Amino acid sequence: MVRPPGPDRPLYIRIAMSLKARILAGTYQPAARLPGEEELAAAFGASRSTIRQAIADLREAGYVVSQRGSGTYVCAELPIEPLSPRSGPVYTGFLDDLDDEAHHVHELHRSRRSVTADAALAARLRIPVGSPAVRFQGTRVRDGRVYGVAIDILPPHVADRLDATVLDRCPTIGDAMEAVGYRARESLQRVEPTALDATTARLCNGSPDEPALAVTGVAYGADGTPLDAYTLIVTRGYGIGLHLVRASEREAP
């Protein structure tokens, strides 16, 4: 995540993303009622009309449903899987900023092989257990420096579009997917400490058992269909910044 929703974004978008983060982190559970407009307006320092805009944005995205005379409720079925296990907060940002990161990175030693979905992968991609999938792996380089290993597992209907010509001209698998019409609309990532295994250490010029971060997630298309179950192992010494902005700034008059 490069840029959380800062002051350059409309306040209703910042509020919508803050509420979405609480939904995905489990603060507001599926089918739970959200606080009322007046309470949210006070909490965010916004007008009720701005809160209504934020709620409308969440409703259009499939995160909440409004019931006349009753209030607004978290949808029982969310467009993307919430963070699980729910052991920490969710910080929201924009995929546009991660897209910009692609201008600085590329992948070396990219490999491709067929895999069979176990229960965990099947749940992430919403495919039956035992279904085929395609696994890409590449060493990530930013500004000439190796900083990790990327693993992308795609359903066959997506992977089959990525021929050698597309892969050769795209720095990452995400870029290759977008080049053939599979643009990710939304993604939820989990960041956890890990250690380099022997293979990853060799690819990153590191040492086995060296501390690292594992960034795992699923990228979803415009229709909510999972497109990519990915893992990025980030080596020690590569920093990722979080710019956090308080959403309760008052609207400009």
C-alpha positions as CSV (number, residue, x, y, z in Angstrom):
1,M,0.0,0.0,0.0
2,V,1.6,3.2,-1.1
3,R,-1.0,5.9,-0.2
4,P,-3.9,5.6,2.1
5,P,-6.9,7.8,1.4
6,G,-5.4,11.2,2.2
7,P,-6.7,14.8,2.0
8,D,-6.5,14.8,-1.7
9,R,-9.4,12.4,-1.9
10,P,-13.0,13.5,-1.2
11,L,-14.0,13.2,2.4
12,Y,-16.9,10.8,1.6
13,I,-14.4,8.4,-0.1
14,R,-12.1,8.5,2.9
15,I,-15.0,7.8,5.2
16,A,-16.3,4.9,3.0
17,M,-12.8,3.4,3.0
18,S,-12.5,3.7,6.7
19,L,-15.8,2.0,7.2
20,K,-14.8,-0.7,4.7
21,A,-11.6,-1.3,6.5
22,R,-13.6,-1.9,9.8
23,I,-15.9,-4.3,7.9
24,L,-13.0,-6.3,6.5
25,A,-11.2,-6.4,9.8
26,G,-14.3,-7.7,11.5
27,T,-15.1,-4.7,13.7
28,Y,-18.5,-4.6,11.9
29,Q,-19.6,-8.2,11.4
30,P,-21.7,-9.5,8.5
31,A,-25.4,-8.7,9.0
32,A,-24.5,-6.2,11.8
33,R,-26.1,-2.8,11.9
34,L,-23.8,0.2,11.3
35,P,-24.0,3.2,13.6
36,G,-26.6,5.7,12.5
37,E,-26.0,8.8,10.2
38,E,-25.9,11.2,13.2
39,E,-23.4,9.1,15.1
40,L,-21.2,8.6,12.1
41,A,-21.3,12.3,11.2
42,A,-20.2,13.2,14.7
43,A,-17.4,10.5,14.7
44,F,-16.0,11.7,11.3
45,G,-16.6,15.4,11.7
46,A,-18.7,15.4,8.5
47,S,-22.2,16.4,7.5
48,R,-25.0,13.9,7.3
49,S,-25.1,14.3,3.5
50,T,-21.4,13.3,3.3
51,I,-22.1,10.2,5.4
52,R,-25.0,9.4,3.0
53,Q,-22.6,9.7,0.1
54,A,-20.1,7.3,1.8
55,I,-22.9,4.8,2.6
56,A,-24.1,5.0,-1.0
57,D,-20.5,4.2,-2.2
58,L,-20.4,1.2,0.1
59,R,-23.9,0.1,-1.0
60,E,-22.9,0.3,-4.6
61,A,-19.8,-1.7,-4.0
62,G,-21.8,-4.5,-2.2
63,Y,-20.6,-4.0,1.4
64,V,-23.8,-2.7,3.0
65,V,-27.5,-2.8,2.4
66,S,-30.0,-0.1,3.7
67,Q,-33.3,-1.1,5.1
68,R,-35.9,1.7,5.2
69,G,-36.8,2.7,8.7
70,S,-34.3,0.3,10.2
71,G,-30.8,1.5,9.2
72,T,-27.8,0.2,7.3
73,Y,-26.4,-3.3,7.7
74,V,-23.2,-5.0,6.6
75,C,-24.0,-7.5,3.8
76,A,-24.2,-11.1,4.9
77,E,-22.0,-12.0,1.9
78,L,-19.2,-9.6,1.2
79,P,-17.6,-9.0,-2.2
80,I,-14.2,-10.1,-1.0
81,E,-13.2,-12.4,1.8
82,P,-12.6,-10.5,5.1
83,L,-9.1,-10.7,6.8
84,S,-8.8,-14.1,8.4
85,P,-7.8,-14.8,11.1
86,R,-8.9,-11.4,12.3
87,S,-5.8,-10.6,14.4
88,G,-5.1,-7.1,13.3
89,P,-6.3,-3.9,11.6
90,V,-6.9,-3.3,8.0
91,Y,-5.4,-0.2,6.4
92,T,-7.0,1.0,3.2
93,G,-5.3,2.4,0.1
94,F,-5.7,2.6,-3.6
95,L,-4.7,0.0,-6.2
96,D,-3.8,3.0,-8.5
97,D,-0.8,3.6,-6.3
98,L,0.3,0.0,-6.5
99,D,0.0,0.2,-10.3
100,D,2.4,3.1,-10.2
101,E,4.9,0.9,-8.3
102,A,5.1,-1.3,-11.4
103,H,7.0,1.4,-13.1
104,H,9.9,0.7,-10.7
105,V,9.9,-3.1,-10.5
106,H,10.3,-6.1,-12.7
107,E,10.7,-9.8,-12.3
108,L,13.6,-12.1,-13.1
109,H,13.8,-15.8,-13.4
110,R,10.1,-16.1,-13.9
111,S,8.7,-19.7,-13.9
112,R,5.4,-21.1,-14.8
113,R,3.9,-24.5,-13.8
114,S,0.5,-26.2,-13.3
115,V,-0.7,-26.9,-9.8
116,T,-3.8,-28.6,-8.3
117,A,-5.9,-26.6,-5.9
118,D,-5.8,-27.8,-2.3
119,A,-8.6,-26.7,0.1
120,A,-6.8,-23.5,1.0
121,L,-6.1,-22.4,-2.6
122,A,-9.6,-23.5,-3.7
123,A,-11.1,-21.2,-1.0
124,R,-9.0,-18.3,-2.1
125,L,-9.8,-18.6,-5.8
126,R,-13.4,-19.9,-5.2
127,I,-12.8,-23.0,-7.3
128,P,-13.5,-26.7,-6.5
129,V,-10.8,-28.6,-4.6
130,G,-8.7,-30.5,-7.1
131,S,-9.2,-27.9,-9.9
132,P,-6.2,-27.0,-12.0
133,A,-4.5,-23.6,-11.6
134,V,-1.3,-22.0,-12.9
135,R,1.5,-20.9,-10.6
136,F,4.0,-18.1,-11.6
137,Q,7.1,-17.3,-9.6
138,G,9.6,-14.5,-10.1
139,T,12.3,-12.7,-8.3
140,R,11.3,-9.1,-7.7
141,V,13.8,-6.3,-8.5
142,R,13.2,-2.6,-7.7
143,D,15.6,0.0,-9.1
144,G,18.2,-2.7,-9.7
145,R,17.9,-4.2,-6.2
146,V,16.5,-7.7,-5.5
147,Y,13.9,-7.4,-2.7
148,G,11.8,-10.5,-2.7
149,V,10.0,-13.3,-4.6
150,A,6.5,-13.0,-6.0
151,I,4.2,-16.0,-6.4
152,D,0.9,-15.6,-8.4
153,I,-1.6,-18.4,-8.7
154,L,-4.2,-17.9,-11.4
155,P,-7.3,-19.8,-12.6
156,P,-6.6,-21.4,-16.0
157,H,-8.9,-19.0,-17.9
158,V,-6.8,-16.1,-16.8
159,A,-3.4,-17.7,-17.1
160,D,-4.1,-19.1,-20.6
161,R,-4.3,-15.5,-21.9
162,L,-0.7,-14.8,-20.7
163,D,1.4,-16.0,-23.6
164,A,5.1,-15.4,-24.0
165,T,4.7,-12.1,-25.8
166,V,2.5,-10.6,-23.1
167,L,4.8,-11.9,-20.3
168,D,8.0,-10.6,-22.0
169,R,6.7,-7.0,-22.1
170,C,5.1,-6.8,-18.7
171,P,7.2,-6.3,-15.5
172,T,4.8,-8.2,-13.2
173,I,2.0,-10.8,-13.5
174,G,-0.5,-8.1,-12.4
175,D,0.5,-6.0,-15.3
176,A,0.3,-8.9,-17.7
177,M,-3.2,-9.7,-16.4
178,E,-4.3,-6.1,-17.0
179,A,-2.8,-6.1,-20.5
180,V,-5.2,-8.9,-21.5
181,G,-8.2,-7.4,-19.9
182,Y,-8.2,-8.8,-16.3
183,R,-7.8,-5.6,-14.3
184,A,-8.0,-6.0,-10.5
185,R,-10.6,-3.8,-8.9
186,E,-10.0,-4.7,-5.2
187,S,-7.5,-6.6,-3.1
188,L,-7.1,-7.5,0.5
189,Q,-3.6,-8.3,1.8
190,R,-2.3,-9.9,5.0
191,V,1.2,-9.1,6.2
192,E,3.0,-11.5,8.6
193,P,6.6,-12.2,9.7
194,T,8.2,-15.2,8.1
195,A,11.6,-16.6,7.4
196,L,13.3,-17.4,4.0
197,D,13.3,-21.0,3.0
198,A,16.3,-22.4,1.1
199,T,14.8,-21.7,-2.3
200,T,13.7,-18.2,-1.6
201,A,17.0,-17.4,0.0
202,R,18.9,-18.5,-3.0
203,L,16.7,-16.4,-5.4
204,C,17.1,-13.3,-3.2
205,N,20.8,-13.7,-2.4
206,G,19.9,-14.2,1.2
207,S,20.4,-16.9,3.8
208,P,17.9,-19.6,4.9
209,D,15.9,-18.7,8.0
210,E,16.7,-15.0,7.5
211,P,13.7,-12.8,8.7
212,A,11.3,-11.6,6.0
213,L,7.7,-10.5,5.5
214,A,5.1,-12.5,3.7
215,V,2.4,-10.4,2.0
216,T,-0.5,-12.6,1.0
217,G,-3.7,-11.7,-0.7
218,V,-6.3,-12.2,-3.4
219,A,-7.0,-9.8,-6.2
220,Y,-10.6,-9.5,-7.4
221,G,-12.0,-8.4,-10.8
222,A,-14.8,-5.9,-11.4
223,D,-17.4,-8.6,-11.0
224,G,-16.0,-9.8,-7.7
225,T,-14.4,-12.9,-9.1
226,P,-11.0,-13.8,-7.7
227,L,-8.3,-13.4,-10.4
228,D,-5.0,-14.0,-8.5
229,A,-4.0,-15.6,-5.2
230,Y,-0.6,-14.1,-4.6
231,T,2.3,-14.1,-2.1
232,L,5.1,-11.6,-2.0
233,I,8.1,-12.5,0.2
234,V,9.9,-9.3,1.1
235,T,13.5,-9.6,2.3
236,R,15.0,-7.8,5.3
237,G,16.0,-4.2,4.6
238,Y,13.3,-3.4,2.2
239,G,11.0,-0.8,3.7
240,I,7.3,-0.3,3.0
241,G,5.8,3.0,4.3
242,L,2.4,3.7,5.6
243,H,1.1,7.3,5.4
244,L,-1.9,7.5,7.8
245,V,-4.3,10.5,7.8
246,R,-7.0,11.2,10.3
247,A,-10.4,11.0,8.6
248,S,-12.1,13.3,11.1
249,E,-10.9,16.5,9.5
250,R,-13.8,18.8,9.0
251,E,-15.1,19.5,5.5
252,A,-14.0,22.7,4.0
253,P,-16.8,25.4,4.0
